[in-house]
Amino acid sequence: MKKKRTALNKNFQKKKVKQRKLPFDVNELLLILWLIPLFYAALFQGGYFPWEVYATLLLSLPAITLFLYLKIVKSYPLRKSGADNGLLLFLGVAFISLFFTVYFHATLTEFYKALIYLFLFYIALDCISEKKEFYIAVYSFLIIGFILSALGILAYAGYRFHLQSGIFKFALQNGFVQGARVASTLQYANTFAAFVILPFFISFSLTIKAKKIYWKVFYAVLSVFFLIAFFLTESRGGLIAIVISWIIYLLLLRKADRKEGILYTLSLIAIFFAFALLGKGLFSPATKRIGERLKALFEFFSGKKSRSLGQRENMLKDSLKILKAHPIFGTGNGTYQYVYMKYRSVYFFSKFPHSIFFQVLDELGIIGGIAFLYMLYGLIRKGIKTIFGDYDVLLVGLFSGLLSILIHAFMDFDWSLMFMPMLFFFGFGVLLSQTSKKAYFEFKCPIKGSAQTERKNYKVKKSPVKGTIAVVIITSFMFALFILPFSAARADFDAKKSLGSVPWQKTVSEFKTAVSIDPLAAEYHYDLAHFYFNTLIPRSSNPQVFVNEAVSQYKEAIRRCPEFFLYHYELAKLYLQTGNKEAIDQFTKSVELNPMDPGGHAALGFAYLKLNKDTVMAKTQFEEALKLDPKNPDAHLGMGSLYEELGDTTHAIAEYKLAVKYNNKNAYAYYRLGVLYEKRNDLPDAVRNLFYAIHYNPSLKEAKAEFEKFAPILTIVQPTLNEKVKIGGTVKIQWITSNNKNVQYYNLFLIPQRGKWIAIKSGIKNNINSFVWKVPGNLKEGKYKIRLYAVAPNFMQRRLGGWLSYGETNISLNK
């Protein structure tokens, strides 16, 4: 009976598939709809910012809607991949992670991503039933690769030859190079290197596959082009990935293709080196740097220390600490960056651990790690079966390119950008669609009865109205899930981008919009609080309202993501500034979550000293900060405050000097030095330090009050900031002073960006506040500073250049 039932199942399945074969044009439409979010993610920084992630999710919905319509309303069968158990298991673990996360919003976003990756995979698997559709997908990879490589090479040329016009300027301004390393649109040079290996293997395979000589030449040139783009990334991990994948590629080729592949490999290497020699000026610096990077890699494995590689090694070791603390289900998908600081062993920050496997282990625990490996095993196993069962050199190239993406992801954080896993799962869907052995899911309820009864229940009762309603509900629900966080992320992004360029009320409104639309996102609460704290409170004459708002928003951020040290730290800073003793508790929590941060210990020491007058605990924290970083300016500032509290002026001055030495813009250290020098009646040093205190922090009211006892604050009001001034013409320079104490005369200078200063006028009487300047005709166009010095040689005792203070403005000289 069991054999008979199995036979009936197979016969019916054949009939069902034949009857419900997808229309060719619908398949093409579905494929094109799904390529839209893939292209978008590729061109828009790989999905780096949250709003870009949700924009990608929204762009995926048309394809998902059509896919669901075909499956639910039209009752078309869904193909099996041969790796379904692993894929569904990993999606299930990503869902379970929502209940064990330290930050729900981040984990929810990652679950959405995993869901989209699964849809992407099955749409590619299901809709590619003809060779034409397969080639549409494959050539799409080549097109994306060509666009990104062209942009990257143009950016490199612009950087190398200092080109500042048109596309070169655009590419440079948008980070298409990292220093001299090509990153293109994918943010990171290493990530771009991992990506470009895929189109390279596809074009290389097409070179072997092509029958006509002109097509062979075309694909060979394209392969060289991708290889040049890859080379300019200077990626060590990329070199390792491409070498391993290339070996596997040649091994997977059949005998005749393998011989041709080896021949083309040698030819390609020769052509590439010929290009390198011809373009020596373009490639020699990159060649030298790659050699240095490879040398550092070999030396590192030989036992020599390397800062970059050592940091990665430490991060992987620290990842095991996170796993030990959260072994079963991890910290929650997408939460690594929020917990890493608690477990790090070196003072280095990264959002990701430079390995997708270690990231999965930390975020999803042992359960997630097993599910992840099982999923990859299923995909790779089925991919190899497809190649052996339905051999095509292009399938070998596609598989090898996807494998290189995975290999590199085990060495770097490529998959932090949404584009890379999208490409991986879509690519595997395309690959597995080419197997001739097709199987389909059977959606039926288990029942008892005869084989005949079972066959009757196989008939699908179509209900177009109910099915359509179901599709509308599902896609509308998904649209709502994605559009709200997209709107919030975009509002938050716009608010941060427009800081200082729009009225503060508009910025607050944008931040509040983000918070109201997506209240689960801790970062939006933090961004609003941070704006209150750093911008509005210092400027307000009645700051208490903003203080209350900032405290409220910081607390909301902490409630949603309590394991992130930064939220506690910033709230503690606000408490310290307002004299609230709760600062000690928040700084203590911050130090607990980020024990390697010397600034956190120094801040806790300040809280003990200023709020509790506890010199013992303060000293303990300052010493801990200096132990972590002997050059930390905040720790030396704290020690200076401690010695000042203890009445030891000599040691206090020494510590404040160290604070200024390690941070020459440390306004508070300058202020305290000025006060202590004033107490010693060393007025020249007092005035000079007080001047720099208000120069680097104009809102430091205490320093301003002390400084104006002895000298004026100067403000140049004309020409205005960045005003264009004509060479050979005249310009009126006008200034205002807060007082005229101790000033003997003024000196005016023009300061170029490079080169010697130009004296405009010296010895201007102290009762004059303007000067008409005839701009010399021999000056070069460019940006300059006009600086006005208030000079008092007698008061300054002929020391320190004799000046009390200065004011300045920027101008542009034009012909």
Summary of the structure (lengths in Angstrom):
residues: 815
radius of gyration: 32.9
end to end distance: 97.3
largest distance: 113.8
contacts: 2805
relative contact order: 0.07
helix: 67%
strand: 8%
